[in-house]
C-alpha cells in the first residue's frame, strides 16, 4: 500500500523540508500518489514519469497538487499497452525553477583519471549526514587503495613518471585501504550545529587511487577529481 524508496534510488536538491523523504502510496490498481515533501508546488514546475524496467507497461502523470503537510503530491497511473490499469514500476522526475530554501549540497566530477579508477559519491555532503565515497575500477594487481581529501585542487599532472595521471586534491588527509575494497570505502561525517553552519559552501576536493606494480614508474592509478560542496539541503 505504501513504499519508501531506498535512499540510493532518490536524489533531490529540494526546495524545502527534509531531503530525500519520498513516499509512494498505492491507492488502487495502477494508481499511485507520490509524496515529495521537500519540493515546493509551483506553476513553474513539471512532473515527468516513464515506465521502468523491461515489462511492456506505460506510465502517465495525472496531475500534482500541494500537500497539507508541505511539499507536493504527484498522481501517477500505470497501465498495459491495451490501456488496462496494472501495477507497474516507474521513474518520476519533478523539475522546478524555484530556488532551494537553503544551501544545496552538491557533487561534481572534475578532470579525468588514469588506469580506470573511479571515485563516486552516491549521496551529497549535507549537514548531519555522512558523505560516503565509493572506490571502484581498481586495476589488476592492486596492492593498496587510497582516498585523499583536501581543501584545494592543484590540477597538477604527475609528469612522465605517470603519464595521464593528474592530482586534483591537495591531499590534506589520506586514507589507505587494502583489497578487496569495500564500498563505501570512506564516509566523512558532516557535523551539525555551529560547526556545521560554518562549513556551508565549503568545497571538499577528493580523489581516489591505487598502487599496482607495472602501471607506470610510480605504480599509481588515479581517479578523476570529486568536489563535494557542503550544504544543508
Backbone as CSV, one residue per row, in Angstrom:
resi,resn,N_x,N_y,N_z,CA_x,CA_y,CA_z,C_x,C_y,C_z
1,UNK,0.821,-1.208,0.000,0.000,0.000,0.000,0.855,1.258,0.000
2,UNK,2.019,1.183,0.615,2.921,2.334,0.600,4.350,1.839,0.555
3,UNK,5.220,2.667,0.046,6.600,2.271,-0.195,7.499,3.480,-0.012
4,UNK,8.529,3.325,0.795,9.526,4.376,0.950,10.759,3.977,0.144
5,UNK,11.056,4.671,-0.938,12.192,4.273,-1.773,13.500,4.296,-0.988
6,UNK,14.377,3.338,-1.301,15.701,3.328,-0.719,16.423,4.622,-1.075
7,UNK,17.261,5.108,-0.157,17.962,6.373,-0.384,18.811,6.343,-1.652
8,UNK,19.276,5.154,-2.057,20.096,5.053,-3.260,19.288,5.332,-4.524
9,UNK,17.949,5.283,-4.413,17.109,5.476,-5.587,16.443,6.847,-5.600
10,UNK,16.790,7.710,-4.673,16.199,9.036,-4.650,17.301,10.077,-4.601
11,UNK,17.042,11.191,-5.246,18.022,12.274,-5.237,17.273,13.574,-5.492
12,UNK,17.471,14.555,-4.620,16.764,15.807,-4.771,17.559,16.936,-4.142
13,UNK,17.688,18.034,-4.879,18.274,19.228,-4.277,17.301,19.856,-3.291
14,UNK,16.018,19.667,-3.566,14.998,20.133,-2.623,14.793,21.630,-2.655
15,UNK,13.597,22.055,-2.271,13.325,23.473,-2.102,12.830,23.786,-0.698
16,UNK,12.520,22.763,0.073,12.148,22.957,1.466,12.051,21.597,2.134
17,UNK,12.101,21.570,3.461,11.872,20.334,4.200,13.018,19.355,4.120
18,UNK,12.807,18.141,4.658,13.865,17.131,4.719,14.214,16.601,3.337
19,UNK,15.494,16.383,3.097,15.935,15.880,1.798,15.619,14.394,1.662
20,UNK,15.231,14.001,0.451,15.066,12.590,0.101,14.164,11.839,1.066
21,UNK,12.930,12.307,1.223,11.973,11.661,2.118,10.724,11.262,1.349
22,UNK,10.895,10.777,0.123,9.766,10.451,-0.741,9.006,9.219,-0.244
23,UNK,7.697,9.199,-0.460,6.853,8.050,-0.136,5.912,7.811,-1.311
24,UNK,5.782,6.543,-1.716,4.862,6.162,-2.788,3.682,5.423,-2.167
25,UNK,2.455,5.909,-2.421,1.241,5.269,-1.917,0.462,4.675,-3.078
26,UNK,0.068,3.405,-2.968,-0.787,2.765,-3.971,-2.228,2.934,-3.536
27,UNK,-3.021,3.618,-4.337,-4.414,3.883,-3.974,-5.380,2.921,-4.647
28,UNK,-4.965,2.302,-5.746,-5.781,1.315,-6.465,-4.857,0.637,-7.465
29,UNK,-5.420,-0.317,-8.216,-4.596,-0.995,-9.224,-4.080,0.036,-10.226
30,UNK,-2.760,0.137,-10.348,-2.169,1.061,-11.297,-2.328,2.526,-10.944
31,UNK,-2.677,2.828,-9.693,-2.868,4.216,-9.267,-1.974,4.491,-8.061
32,UNK,-1.186,5.548,-8.143,-0.220,5.852,-7.088,-0.228,7.353,-6.790
33,UNK,0.083,7.672,-5.538,0.327,9.049,-5.136,1.735,9.113,-4.564
34,UNK,2.568,9.962,-5.142,3.966,10.081,-4.725,4.122,11.381,-3.946
35,UNK,4.450,11.250,-2.663,4.664,12.427,-1.822,6.109,12.883,-1.931
36,UNK,6.298,14.148,-2.290,7.617,14.769,-2.378,7.641,15.926,-1.376
37,UNK,7.999,15.653,-0.128,7.855,16.670,0.907,8.856,17.810,0.834
38,UNK,9.927,17.653,0.051,10.932,18.721,0.062,11.017,19.486,-1.257
39,UNK,9.911,19.501,-2.018,9.848,20.377,-3.182,8.604,21.239,-3.091
40,UNK,8.713,22.445,-3.581,7.593,23.373,-3.493,6.689,23.238,-4.711
41,UNK,5.367,23.120,-4.511,4.448,23.135,-5.651,4.451,24.516,-6.282
42,UNK,4.442,24.571,-7.583,4.550,25.854,-8.256,4.033,25.732,-9.670
43,UNK,3.537,26.846,-10.211,3.103,26.847,-11.600,4.285,26.663,-12.541
44,UNK,5.497,26.894,-12.065,6.681,26.748,-12.914,7.371,25.412,-12.677
45,UNK,6.590,24.407,-12.269,7.131,23.071,-12.053,6.577,22.101,-13.085
46,UNK,7.261,20.973,-13.254,6.810,19.958,-14.196,7.119,18.577,-13.637
47,UNK,6.133,17.688,-13.705,6.311,16.300,-13.300,6.397,15.435,-14.554
48,UNK,7.414,14.574,-14.623,7.630,13.702,-15.777,7.778,12.276,-15.269
49,UNK,7.046,11.331,-15.861,7.124,9.936,-15.430,7.324,9.045,-16.648
50,UNK,8.048,7.954,-16.447,8.226,6.968,-17.505,8.193,5.580,-16.892
51,UNK,7.817,4.593,-17.687,7.823,3.218,-17.213,9.259,2.792,-16.919
52,UNK,9.415,1.917,-15.921,10.734,1.452,-15.518,10.835,-0.056,-15.719
53,UNK,11.976,-0.511,-16.221,12.161,-1.943,-16.411,11.842,-2.378,-17.831
54,UNK,11.785,-3.692,-18.023,11.595,-4.254,-19.364,10.165,-4.689,-19.654
55,UNK,9.285,-4.624,-18.647,7.892,-5.026,-18.876,7.223,-4.044,-19.842
56,UNK,6.322,-4.533,-20.722,5.659,-3.668,-21.706,4.533,-2.856,-21.068
57,UNK,4.874,-1.958,-20.172,3.876,-1.133,-19.490,4.124,0.340,-19.804
58,UNK,3.152,1.154,-19.439,3.220,2.592,-19.680,2.882,3.319,-18.380
59,UNK,3.275,4.593,-18.311,3.000,5.401,-17.124,2.679,6.823,-17.559
60,UNK,1.814,7.474,-16.804,1.492,8.872,-17.092,1.237,9.613,-15.781
61,UNK,1.387,10.918,-15.826,1.105,11.777,-14.675,-0.331,12.268,-14.788
62,UNK,-1.074,12.139,-13.698,-2.460,12.608,-13.661,-2.571,13.805,-12.728
63,UNK,-1.590,14.693,-12.808,-1.625,15.939,-12.048,-0.796,15.896,-10.783
64,UNK,-0.551,17.067,-10.223,0.131,17.177,-8.932,-0.459,18.353,-8.178
65,UNK,-0.398,18.277,-6.866,-1.070,19.251,-6.025,-0.312,19.422,-4.710
66,UNK,-0.501,20.549,-4.026,0.190,20.776,-2.758,-0.262,19.782,-1.698
67,UNK,0.670,19.367,-0.840,0.349,18.535,0.322,0.010,19.442,1.494
68,UNK,-0.939,19.008,2.325,-1.306,19.794,3.501,-0.125,19.974,4.435
69,UNK,0.726,18.946,4.506,1.883,19.000,5.398,3.092,19.655,4.748
70,UNK,2.936,20.153,3.521,4.041,20.777,2.806,4.576,19.881,1.718
71,UNK,5.080,20.499,0.661,5.595,19.736,-0.455,4.529,19.483,-1.507
72,UNK,4.739,18.451,-2.292,3.890,18.155,-3.441,3.507,16.681,-3.464
73,UNK,2.295,16.385,-3.922,1.885,15.019,-4.219,1.657,14.898,-5.721
74,UNK,2.332,13.934,-6.354,2.173,13.694,-7.787,1.365,12.411,-7.968
75,UNK,0.319,12.465,-8.774,-0.507,11.298,-9.055,-0.013,10.624,-10.334
76,UNK,0.267,9.328,-10.235,0.813,8.566,-11.348,-0.114,7.393,-11.648
77,UNK,-0.315,7.117,-12.944,-1.091,5.964,-13.371,-0.220,5.065,-14.240
78,UNK,-0.338,3.748,-14.049,0.397,2.787,-14.881,-0.602,1.836,-15.523
79,UNK,-0.313,1.422,-16.761,-1.282,0.612,-17.490,-0.569,-0.209,-18.566
80,UNK,-1.293,-1.187,-19.105,-0.755,-2.045,-20.155,-0.831,-1.332,-21.498
81,UNK,-0.256,-1.977,-22.519,-0.312,-1.408,-23.867,-1.752,-1.290,-24.362
82,UNK,-2.639,-2.128,-23.818,-4.047,-2.080,-24.216,-4.829,-1.030,-23.437
83,UNK,-4.174,-0.366,-22.488,-4.848,0.679,-21.722,-5.496,0.207,-20.445
84,UNK,-5.220,-1.046,-20.035,-5.786,-1.581,-18.805,-4.890,-1.235,-17.622
85,UNK,-5.483,-0.742,-16.548,-4.700,-0.391,-15.364,-3.977,-1.620,-14.822
86,UNK,-2.715,-1.461,-14.496,-1.925,-2.558,-13.943,-0.853,-1.976,-13.021
87,UNK,-0.510,-2.719,-11.976,0.563,-2.276,-11.093,1.902,-2.419,-11.819
88,UNK,2.711,-1.384,-11.810,3.981,-1.410,-12.531,4.951,-0.418,-11.904
89,UNK,6.207,-0.630,-12.169,7.232,0.283,-11.651,7.400,1.465,-12.601
90,UNK,7.882,2.575,-12.052,8.039,3.784,-12.860,9.155,4.648,-12.281
91,UNK,9.625,5.558,-13.104,10.614,6.554,-12.692,9.973,7.927,-12.798
92,UNK,10.072,8.705,-11.716,9.433,10.016,-11.666,10.482,11.110,-11.494
93,UNK,10.359,12.145,-12.326,11.202,13.332,-12.190,10.294,14.532,-11.921
94,UNK,10.696,15.358,-10.966,9.941,16.581,-10.676,10.904,17.751,-10.833
95,UNK,10.608,18.624,-11.770,11.512,19.719,-12.111,10.873,21.053,-11.738
96,UNK,11.674,21.953,-11.189,11.173,23.280,-10.845,12.294,24.289,-10.962
97,UNK,11.933,25.515,-11.310,12.950,26.574,-11.352,12.971,27.381,-10.060
98,UNK,12.214,26.911,-9.070,12.219,27.607,-7.784,13.541,27.332,-7.067
99,UNK,14.209,28.370,-6.581,15.487,28.140,-5.896,15.292,27.399,-4.586
100,UNK,16.321,26.677,-4.182,16.258,25.905,-2.947,16.163,26.819,-1.736
101,UNK,15.440,26.347,-0.730,15.325,27.064,0.535,16.461,26.594,1.430
102,UNK,17.626,27.172,1.238,18.806,26.758,1.972,20.016,26.751,1.064
103,UNK,21.035,26.011,1.447,22.269,25.938,0.684,22.393,24.523,0.144
104,UNK,22.107,24.307,-1.147,22.131,22.949,-1.681,23.539,22.351,-1.674
105,UNK,23.646,21.119,-1.175,24.901,20.381,-1.274,25.016,19.816,-2.681
106,UNK,26.237,19.560,-3.125,26.413,19.057,-4.486,27.668,18.213,-4.597
107,UNK,27.694,17.371,-5.631,28.876,16.605,-6.020,29.202,16.942,-7.463
108,UNK,30.475,17.148,-7.750,30.899,17.492,-9.104,32.182,16.751,-9.440
109,UNK,32.161,16.006,-10.540,33.355,15.316,-11.017,34.161,16.254,-11.902
110,UNK,35.476,16.298,-11.691,36.334,17.182,-12.471,37.513,16.396,-13.037
111,UNK,37.953,16.806,-14.216,39.137,16.216,-14.811,38.919,14.785,-15.274
112,UNK,40.014,14.094,-15.483,39.977,12.709,-15.940,40.970,11.889,-15.139
113,UNK,40.711,10.599,-15.057,41.572,9.713,-14.302,42.534,8.959,-15.201
114,UNK,43.265,8.042,-14.599,44.176,7.199,-15.357,44.073,5.766,-14.846
115,UNK,44.065,4.829,-15.780,44.051,3.395,-15.489,42.741,2.921,-14.849
116,UNK,41.644,3.641,-15.124,40.320,3.112,-14.822,39.757,3.318,-13.441
117,UNK,40.487,3.909,-12.525,39.978,4.087,-11.157,38.901,5.168,-11.146
118,UNK,37.821,4.922,-10.378,36.748,5.896,-10.251,36.422,6.112,-8.777
119,UNK,36.127,7.356,-8.411,35.662,7.694,-7.067,34.286,8.318,-7.211
120,UNK,33.279,7.678,-6.618,31.913,8.166,-6.708,31.348,8.514,-5.356
121,UNK,30.309,9.342,-5.368,29.626,9.736,-4.136,28.131,9.554,-4.351
122,UNK,27.527,8.475,-3.820,26.094,8.242,-4.018,25.204,9.224,-3.265
123,UNK,25.762,9.934,-2.292,24.997,10.925,-1.532,25.768,12.242,-1.511
124,UNK,25.066,13.327,-1.214,25.692,14.644,-1.163,26.109,14.981,0.271
125,UNK,27.100,15.870,0.453,27.568,16.232,1.804,26.631,17.223,2.492
126,UNK,25.556,16.685,3.106,24.541,17.501,3.772,24.803,17.498,5.277
127,UNK,24.596,18.636,5.911,24.805,18.743,7.358,24.075,17.626,8.092
128,UNK,24.770,17.003,9.048,24.161,15.956,9.853,24.126,14.596,9.190
129,UNK,24.802,14.437,8.047,24.807,13.153,7.352,26.244,12.728,7.069
130,UNK,26.395,11.519,6.547,27.710,11.014,6.157,27.882,11.160,4.650
131,UNK,28.994,11.754,4.247,29.344,11.848,2.830,30.139,10.596,2.494
132,UNK,29.477,9.629,1.871,30.088,8.333,1.600,30.725,8.330,0.215
133,UNK,31.907,7.730,0.113,32.656,7.678,-1.133,32.881,6.226,-1.547
134,UNK,32.740,5.959,-2.841,32.914,4.611,-3.380,34.116,4.588,-4.313
135,UNK,35.017,3.624,-4.111,36.226,3.482,-4.916,36.093,2.221,-5.764
136,UNK,36.044,2.387,-7.076,35.836,1.254,-7.985,36.847,1.318,-9.127
137,UNK,36.874,0.239,-9.921,37.732,0.211,-11.094,39.208,0.057,-10.804
138,UNK,39.549,-0.514,-9.640,40.968,-0.693,-9.330,41.605,-1.666,-10.317
139,UNK,42.795,-1.352,-10.820,43.423,-2.227,-11.817,43.862,-3.549,-11.212
140,UNK,44.013,-4.546,-12.078,44.500,-5.849,-11.636,45.881,-5.689,-10.999
141,UNK,46.102,-6.434,-9.941,47.392,-6.361,-9.261,47.484,-5.271,-8.221
142,UNK,46.361,-4.604,-7.933,46.377,-3.540,-6.922,46.779,-4.110,-5.563
143,UNK,47.738,-3.470,-4.920,48.167,-3.898,-3.589,47.669,-2.967,-2.495
144,UNK,47.250,-1.746,-2.891,46.792,-0.781,-1.898,45.952,0.280,-2.589
145,UNK,44.776,0.558,-2.010,43.938,1.638,-2.499,43.968,2.798,-1.522
146,UNK,43.526,3.963,-1.981,43.526,5.121,-1.083,42.503,6.158,-1.529
147,UNK,42.116,7.000,-0.570,41.270,8.171,-0.822,41.949,9.367,-0.186
148,UNK,42.026,10.461,-0.927,42.611,11.688,-0.403,41.567,12.794,-0.371
149,UNK,41.610,13.611,0.681,40.732,14.765,0.822,41.581,16.010,1.011
150,UNK,41.137,17.110,0.452,41.865,18.362,0.607,40.953,19.555,0.422
151,UNK,41.488,20.723,0.676,40.723,21.965,0.565,41.076,22.746,-0.693
152,UNK,41.893,22.166,-1.559,42.279,22.843,-2.795,42.456,21.818,-3.903
153,UNK,42.406,22.294,-5.138,42.598,21.455,-6.313,43.795,21.985,-7.097
154,UNK,44.959,21.343,-6.963,46.136,21.839,-7.688,46.096,21.529,-9.177
155,UNK,45.282,20.531,-9.592,45.239,20.110,-11.002,46.654,19.930,-11.542
156,UNK,47.434,19.159,-10.825,48.849,19.003,-11.115,49.140,17.663,-11.780
157,UNK,49.534,17.650,-13.060,49.927,16.386,-13.693,51.138,15.779,-12.984
158,UNK,51.162,14.452,-12.897,52.274,13.797,-12.225,53.504,13.688,-13.113
159,UNK,53.371,13.989,-14.389,54.519,14.030,-15.270,54.826,12.710,-15.939
160,UNK,56.011,12.611,-16.548,56.363,11.426,-17.342,56.458,10.137,-16.536
161,UNK,56.575,10.234,-15.212,56.619,9.020,-14.406,55.244,8.366,-14.270
162,UNK,54.184,9.132,-14.542,52.820,8.598,-14.515,52.004,9.324,-15.575
163,UNK,52.227,9.032,-16.847,51.541,9.749,-17.937,50.020,9.656,-17.808
164,UNK,49.368,10.807,-18.004,47.915,10.856,-17.966,47.312,10.947,-16.592
165,UNK,48.146,10.891,-15.553,47.650,10.951,-14.174,47.798,12.373,-13.633
166,UNK,46.735,12.885,-13.034,46.721,14.251,-12.514,46.172,14.264,-11.095
167,UNK,46.792,15.058,-10.240,46.319,15.213,-8.863,45.304,16.350,-8.810
168,UNK,44.086,16.028,-8.290,43.023,17.025,-8.194,42.690,17.376,-6.744
169,UNK,43.545,17.043,-5.816,43.322,17.410,-4.416,44.648,17.735,-3.762
170,UNK,44.605,18.638,-2.808,45.811,18.991,-2.058,46.206,17.889,-1.090
171,UNK,45.335,16.897,-0.889,45.696,15.721,-0.098,46.023,16.038,1.349
172,UNK,45.201,16.865,1.988,45.444,17.194,3.400,45.233,15.990,4.309
173,UNK,44.459,15.020,3.842,44.259,13.780,4.604,44.217,12.625,3.609
174,UNK,44.864,11.521,3.964,44.904,10.339,3.107,44.482,9.112,3.906
175,UNK,43.622,8.293,3.307,43.115,7.083,3.966,43.420,5.885,3.062
176,UNK,44.145,4.913,3.606,44.557,3.742,2.833,43.627,2.570,3.116
177,UNK,43.478,1.704,2.111,42.633,0.532,2.267,43.229,-0.614,1.446
178,UNK,43.231,-1.816,2.028,43.761,-2.985,1.330,42.640,-3.692,0.563
179,UNK,42.953,-4.223,-0.614,41.946,-5.006,-1.351,41.578,-6.271,-0.566
180,UNK,40.342,-6.792,-0.744,39.301,-6.228,-1.604,38.674,-4.989,-0.967
181,UNK,38.436,-3.986,-1.771,37.925,-2.711,-1.276,36.416,-2.794,-1.056
182,UNK,35.973,-2.436,0.126,34.548,-2.383,0.426,33.994,-1.010,0.040
183,UNK,32.718,-0.967,-0.289,32.069,0.314,-0.565,30.872,0.514,0.339
184,UNK,30.738,1.695,0.978,31.620,2.836,0.764,33.010,2.589,1.345
185,UNK,34.003,3.100,0.635,35.374,2.916,1.093,35.697,3.876,2.228
186,UNK,34.981,5.013,2.263,35.213,6.004,3.320,33.961,6.862,3.462
187,UNK,33.632,7.230,4.703,32.495,8.116,4.961,32.950,9.250,5.862
188,UNK,32.684,10.460,5.440,33.036,11.647,6.203,31.784,12.190,6.873
189,UNK,31.778,12.251,8.200,30.630,12.772,8.937,30.602,14.301,8.829
190,UNK,29.492,14.824,8.308,29.320,16.272,8.200,28.568,16.743,9.450
191,UNK,29.168,17.577,10.286,28.547,17.938,11.568,27.356,18.875,11.407
192,UNK,26.634,19.038,12.503,25.535,19.996,12.556,25.932,21.119,13.520
193,UNK,24.964,21.923,13.936,25.221,22.989,14.896,26.092,24.088,14.322
194,UNK,26.741,24.805,15.221,27.556,25.948,14.818,28.709,25.522,13.919
195,UNK,29.293,24.357,14.226,30.402,23.877,13.398,29.920,23.596,11.986
196,UNK,28.774,22.906,11.877,28.239,22.597,10.562,27.903,23.850,9.773
197,UNK,27.272,24.830,10.412,26.907,26.063,9.717,28.130,26.784,9.181
198,UNK,29.238,26.666,9.890,30.464,27.328,9.434,31.045,26.660,8.188
199,UNK,30.565,25.432,7.872,31.078,24.698,6.722,30.226,24.879,5.468
200,UNK,29.075,25.539,5.589,28.190,25.692,4.438,28.936,26.341,3.275
201,UNK,28.836,25.704,2.117,29.500,26.226,0.930,30.946,25.796,0.791
202,UNK,31.456,25.038,1.765,32.857,24.615,1.708,33.046,23.524,0.654
203,UNK,33.958,23.697,-0.307,34.251,22.627,-1.264,35.309,21.680,-0.699
204,UNK,35.007,20.380,-0.726,35.951,19.351,-0.303,36.431,18.638,-1.562
205,UNK,37.723,18.674,-1.809,38.301,18.086,-3.012,38.781,16.676,-2.692
206,UNK,38.201,15.694,-3.347,38.523,14.288,-3.069,39.043,13.608,-4.328
207,UNK,39.848,12.575,-4.120,40.355,11.772,-5.229,40.726,10.393,-4.715
208,UNK,40.457,9.391,-5.510,40.821,8.031,-5.153,41.953,7.527,-6.019
209,UNK,42.576,6.467,-5.570,43.674,5.919,-6.351,44.067,4.538,-5.883
210,UNK,45.071,3.995,-6.547,45.559,2.656,-6.216,47.020,2.538,-6.613
211,UNK,47.703,1.665,-5.916,49.076,1.317,-6.258,49.075,-0.094,-6.823
212,UNK,49.566,-0.233,-8.053,49.646,-1.529,-8.727,50.954,-1.573,-9.509
213,UNK,51.848,-2.474,-9.183,53.139,-2.549,-9.866,52.971,-2.719,-11.380
214,UNK,53.803,-1.997,-12.121,53.831,-2.134,-13.567,52.991,-1.136,-14.329
215,UNK,52.133,-0.368,-13.658,51.296,0.599,-14.363,52.144,1.704,-14.978
216,UNK,53.090,2.192,-14.209,53.997,3.260,-14.619,55.142,3.293,-13.619
217,UNK,56.024,4.268,-13.740,57.180,4.332,-12.846,56.772,4.507,-11.388
218,UNK,55.614,5.120,-11.141,55.134,5.330,-9.764,54.185,4.229,-9.309
219,UNK,53.853,3.295,-10.194,52.898,2.210,-9.887,51.568,2.758,-9.387
220,UNK,51.108,3.877,-9.976,49.926,4.560,-9.446,48.833,4.698,-10.504
221,UNK,47.602,4.598,-10.040,46.416,4.895,-10.834,45.576,5.887,-10.051
222,UNK,44.973,6.850,-10.735,44.200,7.890,-10.065,42.829,8.049,-10.714
223,UNK,41.841,8.385,-9.891,40.503,8.679,-10.391,40.429,10.133,-10.830
224,UNK,39.352,10.524,-11.527,39.085,11.956,-11.688,38.861,12.596,-10.316
225,UNK,38.904,13.900,-10.274,38.639,14.586,-9.012,37.152,14.620,-8.708
226,UNK,36.820,14.780,-7.439,35.425,14.885,-6.998,35.326,16.029,-6.003
227,UNK,34.492,17.010,-6.306,34.301,18.148,-5.405,32.938,18.019,-4.742
228,UNK,32.935,17.866,-3.420,31.696,17.849,-2.662,31.538,19.177,-1.940
229,UNK,30.468,19.909,-2.267,30.213,21.190,-1.613,29.195,21.004,-0.505
230,UNK,29.563,21.363,0.720,28.720,21.146,1.892,27.486,22.047,1.831
231,UNK,26.311,21.465,2.112,25.070,22.220,2.141,24.147,21.722,3.222
232,UNK,22.982,22.351,3.341,22.009,21.908,4.341,20.749,21.329,3.716
233,UNK,20.706,21.257,2.376,19.604,20.590,1.674,20.172,19.813,0.511
